[in-house]
Amino acid sequence: MSRKVKSVRVPKELETMNLSGVIRECEKYLRDLESATMLKQQGNKEAAEALLKTRQADLGRRIGHLVWEARVQFGKSKEIDK
């Protein structure tokens, strides 16, 4: 799987966002989905659901942090331009 992003349109506020980091977080989430599937197949449905709930919250927090970092960077560059 290639990790390069060739072309993406994003708002100016997010143009400094670490897109590779977003892709990496999604890859981790997909691995956890596979683990949850295996747990469920082995009869451990509660553990699979707990893993998914925890990972979804973690994914949202991490992606939110990447967006926040990009917004802060945009604000700093805008202040410098003034």
Wavefront OBJ file of the C-alpha trace (Angstrom):
o trace
v 0.000 0.000 0.000
v 1.400 3.364 -1.022
v 1.536 6.050 1.644
v 1.805 9.014 -0.727
v -1.064 11.423 -1.235
v -0.986 12.926 -4.716
v -3.802 15.455 -4.757
v -6.238 16.595 -2.109
v -8.302 19.783 -1.876
v -8.437 21.174 1.632
v -9.406 24.530 3.134
v -6.576 27.035 3.578
v -6.769 26.517 7.343
v -5.861 22.868 6.908
v -3.278 23.037 4.133
v -0.466 22.395 6.637
v -2.209 19.332 8.065
v -0.176 16.154 8.299
v -2.105 13.993 5.810
v 0.329 11.121 6.220
v -0.525 11.138 9.926
v -4.236 10.927 9.118
v -3.608 7.966 6.807
v -1.485 6.292 9.488
v -4.272 6.670 12.065
v -6.761 5.144 9.614
v -4.408 2.206 9.015
v -4.213 1.596 12.773
v -7.989 1.727 12.996
v -8.333 -0.842 10.193
v -5.942 -3.183 12.018
v -8.074 -2.864 15.134
v -11.195 -3.633 13.090
v -9.521 -6.847 11.941
v -8.592 -7.697 15.534
v -12.161 -7.075 16.658
v -13.438 -9.332 13.894
v -11.122 -12.120 15.036
v -12.191 -11.664 18.660
v -15.824 -11.859 17.634
v -15.202 -15.020 15.582
v -13.504 -16.593 18.591
v -16.639 -15.952 20.653
v -15.452 -12.911 22.604
v -18.090 -10.439 21.439
v -17.812 -8.149 24.499
v -14.061 -7.672 24.028
v -14.561 -6.931 20.318
v -17.177 -4.268 21.067
v -15.011 -2.730 23.794
v -12.033 -2.576 21.428
v -14.094 -0.850 18.739
v -15.613 1.706 21.114
v -12.229 2.576 22.579
v -10.522 2.806 19.198
v -13.276 4.958 17.668
v -12.968 7.475 20.496
v -9.184 7.405 20.183
v -9.317 7.877 16.404
v -11.606 10.887 16.736
v -9.369 12.466 19.364
v -6.184 11.918 17.343
v -7.648 13.231 14.079
v -9.098 16.185 15.962
v -5.660 16.934 17.362
v -4.105 16.886 13.879
v -6.787 19.312 12.653
v -6.219 21.543 15.675
v -2.440 21.594 15.067
v -2.991 22.611 11.433
v -5.385 25.391 12.489
v -2.873 26.716 15.038
v -0.134 26.683 12.401
v -2.404 28.598 10.023
v -3.121 31.179 12.733
v 0.578 31.659 13.405
v 1.381 32.132 9.713
v -1.497 34.602 9.375
v -0.154 36.675 12.307
v 3.312 36.729 10.743
v 1.868 38.001 7.443
v 0.263 40.976 9.182
l 1 2 3 4 5 6 7 8 9 10 11 12 13 14 15 16 17 18 19 20 21 22 23 24 25 26 27 28 29 30 31 32 33 34 35 36 37 38 39 40 41 42 43 44 45 46 47 48 49 50 51 52 53 54 55 56 57 58 59 60 61 62 63 64 65 66 67 68 69 70 71 72 73 74 75 76 77 78 79 80 81 82
